[in-house]
Amino acid sequence: MKFTTYLEKIIDVSIYPIISLLMFLSFFVIVTLWVLKTDKKTIEHMENLPLENDQ
């Protein structure tokens, strides 16, 4: 049997792609808002983290 035949047997399987899309979009919106609201100094600090040699 193919994988699609298993999916066809599941009741309301069409809701899963919609849920996945909503989860992705909500994550994308949250990250975008966080980036826009974050202070410039915090972003500069994070930019320089890989370059620091404080080990």
C-alpha positions in Angstrom: 0.0 0.0 0.0 1.1 3.5 -0.7 1.3 6.1 2.0 -1.5 8.1 0.4 -4.0 5.3 1.0 -3.3 5.5 4.7 -3.9 9.2 4.6 -7.2 8.8 2.8 -8.5 6.5 5.5 -7.9 9.2 8.2 -11.0 11.2 9.0 -10.6 14.9 8.5 -7.0 14.6 7.3 -7.4 17.8 5.3 -7.1 19.9 8.5 -3.5 19.0 9.1 -2.0 21.1 6.3 -4.1 24.0 7.5 -2.9 23.6 11.0 0.7 23.4 9.8 0.3 26.5 7.8 -1.2 28.4 10.7 1.6 27.3 13.0 4.3 28.4 10.5 2.6 31.8 9.9 2.2 32.4 13.6 5.8 31.6 14.3 6.9 33.8 11.4 4.8 36.7 12.6 6.0 36.4 16.2 9.7 36.3 15.2 9.1 39.3 12.9 7.5 41.3 15.6 10.3 40.3 18.1 12.9 41.5 15.6 11.2 44.8 15.0 10.7 45.5 18.7 14.1 44.4 19.9 16.5 47.1 21.0 19.4 47.9 18.6 22.0 47.3 21.3 20.7 43.8 21.9 20.9 43.0 18.3 24.5 44.4 18.1 25.4 42.3 21.1 24.0 39.1 19.5 25.8 40.0 16.2 29.1 40.1 18.0 28.7 37.0 20.1 30.4 34.6 17.6 33.4 37.0 17.3 34.1 37.2 21.0 36.9 35.1 22.5 35.9 35.0 26.1 36.3 31.2 26.5 
